[in-house]
C-alpha cells in the first residue's frame, strides 16, 4: 500500500495572516524551535498565537519573543510559561545575516507560521519593513487590477 501524502498545510499550528499585509517581507527563514515538553503537547493540540510575536537577536542567538503557547491542560507543576522567550535554532551564518538586516533601519523579524515538519517544530519567519497605510491601499489596488485583468482575459 502506498502512503497518502498530506496536504502542505496539514501540520500548520499557527499562522500570522496579517504578516504580509502589515509588512513588506524581503527575506524568509526557517528555524527550529527549542521547546519544553508541555509546549510541544500544547502545539500538537493546535493552540498557539503568533500575531503579536517578533524575532530578535540577543547575545548572538535568535529568539522568538511574545509568542503565546498556552499551558498544557494536563500538565503538572512543570508546565511552561505561556509567553516565555523561545530560542530559535539557526546556523551561525544565518544569524549573522539576520543581525545585519535587523540593524538596518526599519527591519523587523516577523513570524509567519509555526508548523511541524517530520516531527520537529519549525518557525517560518521573514524580515520586513512595516508598511504605511497608503502602501497597503496601493497594494490592494494592484491586486484588484490584476484580478480584473485576469477576468477580462478569461471572459474575452
C-alpha positions in Angstrom: 0.0 0.0 0.0 1.2 3.4 -0.8 1.4 6.2 1.7 -1.1 9.0 1.2 0.5 12.4 1.1 -0.8 15.0 3.5 -1.6 18.5 2.2 1.1 21.1 2.8 -1.0 22.9 5.4 -1.9 19.8 7.4 0.8 20.4 10.0 0.4 24.1 10.4 -0.2 25.0 14.0 -0.3 28.9 14.0 -0.5 31.2 11.1 0.1 35.0 11.1 -2.2 36.1 8.3 -1.6 39.8 8.7 2.2 39.5 8.3 2.3 40.1 4.5 -0.4 42.8 4.9 1.4 44.8 7.6 5.0 44.2 6.4 6.8 44.1 3.1 8.7 40.8 3.6 12.1 40.7 1.8 13.8 37.5 3.2 12.3 34.3 4.7 14.0 31.9 7.0 13.1 28.5 8.6 14.2 27.8 12.1 13.8 25.1 14.6 12.2 25.9 17.9 13.7 24.9 21.2 10.7 23.9 23.3 9.8 22.2 26.6 7.7 19.0 26.6 4.4 20.6 27.6 4.9 23.3 24.9 5.1 20.6 22.2 2.0 18.9 23.5 0.1 22.2 23.5 1.3 22.9 20.0 0.2 19.5 18.8 -3.3 20.4 20.0 -3.1 23.4 17.7 -3.1 26.1 20.3 -0.7 28.9 19.7 -0.8 32.6 18.8 2.0 34.5 16.9 0.1 37.6 15.8 2.0 39.9 18.3 5.3 38.0 18.3 8.6 39.1 16.8 12.1 37.6 16.2 15.2 39.4 17.7 18.9 38.6 18.1 20.1 38.7 21.7 23.7 37.8 22.7 24.4 36.3 19.3 21.4 34.0 19.5 18.0 34.3 17.8 14.8 34.3 20.0 11.1 34.3 19.4 9.5 36.9 21.8 5.9 37.4 22.8 4.5 34.2 21.2 1.7 32.8 23.2 1.6 29.0 23.6 -1.0 28.3 26.3 -0.2 25.9 29.2 -0.9 22.2 28.5 -4.2 21.3 30.1 -2.9 18.0 31.6 0.4 19.4 32.6 1.6 19.4 36.2 3.8 21.8 38.2 6.4 21.5 35.5 4.2 23.3 33.0 5.7 26.1 30.9 5.2 29.9 31.0 2.9 30.8 28.1 4.8 33.9 26.8 8.4 33.0 27.6 11.2 33.8 25.0 12.0 30.7 22.9 15.3 30.1 21.3 15.5 29.6 17.5 17.8 27.0 16.1 19.7 28.6 13.2 23.2 28.3 11.7 25.8 30.9 12.7 25.9 32.3 9.1 22.1 32.8 9.1 22.2 34.5 12.5 24.9 36.9 11.2 22.9 37.7 8.1 19.7 38.3 10.1 21.7 40.5 12.5 23.0 42.7 9.7 19.4 43.1 8.3 17.8 43.8 11.7 20.4 46.5 12.4 19.4 48.3 9.1 16.8 50.9 9.8 13.2 49.7 9.8 13.6 45.9 9.5 11.7 43.6 11.9 11.7 39.8 12.3 8.1 38.8 11.6 6.9 35.3 12.4 4.7 33.9 9.7 3.8 30.3 10.8 4.6 27.6 13.2 4.3 24.0 11.9 5.6 20.5 12.3 8.0 19.1 9.7 8.9 15.4 10.1 8.0 15.6 13.8 10.1 18.8 14.6 8.5 22.1 15.5 9.6 24.8 12.9 9.1 28.5 12.6 8.9 30.3 9.3 9.7 34.0 9.7 10.6 36.9 7.4 12.5 40.1 7.6 10.5 43.1 6.5 9.7 46.7 6.8 6.4 48.0 8.2 4.0 49.3 5.5 2.4 52.7 5.7 -1.4 52.9 5.4 -1.2 54.3 1.9 1.2 51.4 0.9 -1.5 48.9 2.0 -4.1 50.7 -0.1 -1.9 50.8 -3.1 -1.1 47.1 -2.7 -4.8 46.3 -2.5 -5.5 48.4 -5.6 -2.8 46.5 -7.6 -4.2 43.1 -6.5 -7.7 44.2 -7.6 -6.3 45.4 -11.0 -4.5 42.1 -11.6 -7.7 40.2 -10.7 -9.8 42.3 -13.1 -7.2 41.8 -15.9 -7.3 38.0 -15.4 -11.1 38.0 -15.5 -11.2 40.2 -18.7 -8.7 37.9 -20.4 -10.6 34.8 -19.3 -14.0 36.2 -20.4 -12.8 37.6 -23.7 
